[in-house]
Amino acid sequence: MSNAMVKNTYFNMPINSDKKSNLEALYGSLGMSLSEAVNIFFEASLLVGGLPFNVSLPRFNRETESAIQEARDIMSGKVKAKSYNSAKELFDELDAE
């Protein structure tokens, strides 16, 4: 085993337990442990000299930005969302428009 492959220290970090479980299931389905996946990420970072993927803020057109803000307002209770008791009730209203 080469010197680069010898593991001589530990890396610990806090993580949400649900997120950890989801990540373990995801990487498990790919045949690796969470620890192996993190090591792959670190190795890829060293190979490219930074993050091994592009990091940027999503940019949306004005209509999409408006829809996102509307959804946030609905979720926060700032805006009351219309609700229906059935799909038929929704479609009847749409047909009436």
N, C-alpha and C positions, 0 to 999 in steps of 0.2 A: 504494500500500500504506500502510495507516495505521501510525502510530508503534507502536501496540500489537502489530502483527504482525511488526515487525522483530526478528529474533533476533540478540542482541548478546552472548550469553554461552553457556557450556556447562554442563551438569549431568552429572556422572559419578558412578557408584555401582557397587560390586561386586555381582555376581549370579552364582549357580550357573549354569554353562554349559548344563547340561541344561534348567534352568528357562527360561533365555533362549531356547534353541532352541524349546521348547514354546510359549513366549509369541509368538515370531516367527511360528511356524506358525499359531497361533490368530488373531492379529491379521491375518496375511497372508490368511487365509481370509475375513476381514471386509473386505479391500481396503485395509488400512492397515499402515504400518510400526510397529515397536515404539516408535519415537520419536514418531510421530503419536498413538499410543494414550496414551503418557505425557502428551503435551501436552493431549489431551482430558481426561484425569484432572485435570491441573492447572487447566484452564479451568473444569471442573465444580466443583472445590474452591473456586475464587474466586467462582463464582456463588452457591454455597450458604453460603459462609463457614465451611467445614470439610470434613470428608470427605464425598464425595458418596454415601455409603451408611451404613447403620446399623452400628455396631461394637458387638458384645456377645459375651459368652461364652455358648456353647450351654448350655441347661438341659434336662436329661433327667429322666424319672421314675426312681424308685429301681431298677426292674427293668433299665432301659437302662443306668444307671450301673454296676450290678453286672455286666452283660454286657460293658461296655467294660473294666472292671477285670479281668475274667476273661480277655479277649482280650489285654490288656497282660501279664498274668501268664504266659500261654501263650507269647507272643512273647519274653518275657525269659527263659524257661526255668524260671521259678519253679514253674509247674504243668505237668505232663506231659499233653499232649493225646492222646486216643485216636486211632489211625489205622487205616485199613482198606486192604486190598490191592485192593479192587474195590468198585464201587457195590453189587453184589449182596451182598457180605459186610455192608455197612452196612445195606441194606434187610432182610436176613435177621435181623440183630440187632434192628432196630426192630420187625419183625413178631413176634419172640419176646417182646417186652415186654408 
